Amino acid sequence: MHKTSTHYTTPPVASRRLRARPYLRWKTFDELFLSRLWGLSTHKVSILNSLSSGDHALVRREQKSRPTTKEKYVPEFAQKLVWWFASKLSYFFDEDYRLELEGFAKTSGLPLGEIVGLNILYDISAFDRQHILSLGCTSIVAENSKGEIFHGRNLDYEMGGLLKNITVYVDFTKGGKILYSGVTFALYNGLLTGQRPGAFTVSLNARYSGAYVYNILMELYTRFRRPVSYFIREVLHNKRTYDEALQAFSTEHLISPSYIVIGGTKSGQGAVVSRNRWKAKDVYTLNWEKKRWFLVETNFDHWNEDHDERRLKAIEELKNVGPVYLNGQSMMKVISSHPVNNNMTIFSSSFSAKYPNLILPYATRQHQHSSTLLIMHHGDVPLPVPYNSRLGQPLQAGQTLNIHGRINEGAQVAELNLLHGANEIGPLSQVILHLKLNFHDKKFIMNTFTDGAWGKEERESMPFKAGHEFDLRIRVLEESLEVSADGKKIHEFKHRLPYNSIEFLQFKGDATLTGVHWGGRFYQIPWETAFPHGSLGSGQRIHLYGVPKGDRWNFDLLARNGDILFHLNPRFKEKTIVRNAHKNGFWEKEEREGDFPLEKERGFDMTIVNEPYSIQIFINNQRFGTFEHRTPNPESDYIGMRIDGDIEMTGIEFSH
């Protein structure tokens, strides 16, 4: 059996302010991207040459060992004329898009005609033909038993050597709020995959239909104002609801045929729009009553019989998951299965307009021959239930045991046991803590077991719900075990037996586990440390676990000269998280946009990721936002960190 192993990493994140001048809107990101690919080379490069190279670096102009993508389309003798003509086409585009393209050309030093050619590549290649460039793709829209809509997407293209390394996730913001988002590529200002939070999601698959002359006629009719990737971005920008978007995708004229897959936020809001150039040829929708809870589109009309292995495998995997267990993670597993995910897959996304933060953790670049990573907490792996584990060393005061997963639908009981002497309750064992989740009585029961007898029960109201995810934490204090549920302290269980005698952990009952881990210590605030390898390198992560105790606290990334290169400052009275930098004795411009997902006295998880173009911030496994680097060498300039203020830290970890 052929098996593809895939490693998923979060792509770089950029924030494009729509009120910024279009000419400069992408400048900072593209400068960083180009500097990393081109280094100090003085050679000019050709984007379209590099797209056909299959290499991870751009190909310089003088390398002509085989035909380039340009030569597949345009003979070498005609290229100057064609690129001149393409540059003039930009004047037919919406002014914002044209100015963005001119900004790309200025920043990169590449001819405007080549930039335009890259951005209209789909529109000039989508017709009934033997593929000049192989653009595949799989898109899935599905509804679970709760009426929630999830969208899965693989973008398949033959130019993976380059595109996997220039994939970028972009937030388009207006007035400090995210208007829409998408996964795209550097020097490409259209969108083939995107979402408008709380409204709809969309992805484009190639449809090869009709002769090329039809593309030419539609180019003339529309005056080249409607490349499909620009139209998708236009709909994301202007349409506020699923119904408005579906109407636009079904009726507006386009240059090229396509499959446009769209998902909404309510039951039944999912469709595959099979487009010809004039309008929709067919609109195929979700229909729960007809047991049509998912739609799978690759590159074939659904009303015709086909034997596409990607589609057949996706259908098989969706049926295995079923509507009860469909969520963002299970959708990601479906689109990760071979051959749905294959050696032409550039990126994969699992997303939902109802849960807009889902898209980033799963928007991925693919690299072969690595292990699969489909987890939400640092260090997690799926675990069987019943679950038994022996602790490698005694628990110490300050450490926290973290158990999380999902309570089954219709759950009756689940329990956690921390034991000494044996990994099961019996005559040879002591239970230092027995924690029982009794869903029938809606009680959270704690007790001990020693010398063959149970002690006195201590009870709280049930904090968890059947069918929902749960997060249970037990922190070891000198006098007690502090029990928290979903970040909120619910009980202190006074020690009856020595906590450092715990040898085994057992979990059983009506639940699934996605992670069990323990660690941490007591941290004296303010707390400061240098990074283990001298700096916070590219791709490295800091995982913070803590409980806010007052109105303010702060997390800082420090430079060698004492400057604060990244300052994160939650302010509870203002209900905002301020981000800034303090350099050469002065504070720079604050960033304040975003929600406020923190509460006093409620534990949180925060992950700080050093990406090539920005600091990414995740809070409670949801992406909070980004902070563009304010230092020229982010892979080496962050040499330490400091935490100060009204906060109790329970854990600090580092990973890559």
RADA-V780441 format. One line per field, one symbol per residue. ss: DSSP state (~ for helix, > for strand, _ for the rest). psi: psi as a letter, one per 30 degrees, with the letter a starting at -180 (. if undefined). burial: 1 if it has 9 or more other C-alpha atoms within 8 Angstrom, else 0. Layout:
ss=???
psi=???
burial=???
//
This chain:
ss=_____>>>>>_>>>>>>____~~~__~~~~~~~~~~~~______>_~~~~~________>________~~~~~__~~~~~~~~~~~~~~~~~__~~~~~~~~~~~~~~___~~~~~~~~_~~~~~_________>__>>>>>>_____>>>>>>>>>__~~~~___>>>>>>>>__>>>>>>>>>_______>>>>___>>>>>>>_____~~~~~~~~~~______~~~~~~~~~~~___~~~~~~~~~~______>>>>>>______>>>>>>____>>>>>>_>~~~_>_>>>>___________~~~~~~~~~~~~~_~~~__~~~~~~~~~________>>>>>>>______~~~~~_>>>>>______________>___>>>>_________>>>>>>>>_____>>>>>>>>_________>>>>>>>>>____>>>>>>>>__>>___>>>>_______>>>>>>>>___>>>>>>__>>>>>>>____~~~__>>>>>>_>>>>>>>>>_______>>>>__________>>>>>>>>>>>>>>>>>>_____>>>>>>>>____>>>>>>>>__>>___>__________>>>>>>>>>___>>>>>>__>>>>>>>___________>>>>>>>>>>>>>>>>_
psi=kkkkkkkkkkllkljjjfflkeegegeeeeeeeeeeefbgkfkllkefeffgeglfllklefjhflkleefeekkeffeeeeeeeeeffffflkeeeeeeeeeeeeefglkeeeeeeefgeefffjljlkkekjjckkkkklkafggkkkkkkkjklfhfeeeffgkkkkkjlkhgkjelllkalkgjglkfklkjkgdllklkkkkjkllffeeeeeeeefhgfhkeeeeeeeeeefkfleeeeeeefffkklelllkjkkkbflkfikkjjjkafeakekjklkjeeggiflkkkchkkffkklhjeeeeeeeeeeeeelfegkaeeeeeeeffkkgekaffkelkkklkfeiffeeeffjlkkklhllkjhlfkkgkkkkkkkkkkkkflkklkflkkkklbkklkgkekllkkjlkelglkafglkjekkjkjjfefhkjkkllkkhgkkakkkklkkflkkgllljkkjkjlefljjkkkhfkkfkjjkkflkfgfkelkkklailkkfkkllaaakkjkkkkllkegfljlkflkkkkkljkfafkllkkkklegfljfkjkjkjeefhljkkakjkhgkkaklkfllljglkkgkllkkkkkjlfflkkkkkhgkkealjkkhkfiffffjfllkklaikjkfkklkl.
burial=00011111011111111100011111101111111000000000111111111100011110000001111101100010011111111111100011111111101101011111111100100111000000011111111100111111111111111111011111111100011111111100111111111111111111111010011101100111111111111011101101011101111011111111111110111111111111110010111100011111111000000000011111101100111001011111111111111101111111111111111111111101000000000001001010110010011011111111111100101111111101101000111111111110011111111100000000010100011101111111100111111011100010100010011111111111111110011100101001100011111111111111111111111110001111111111000111111110000000010100000111111111111111111110101101001000011111111111111111110000
//
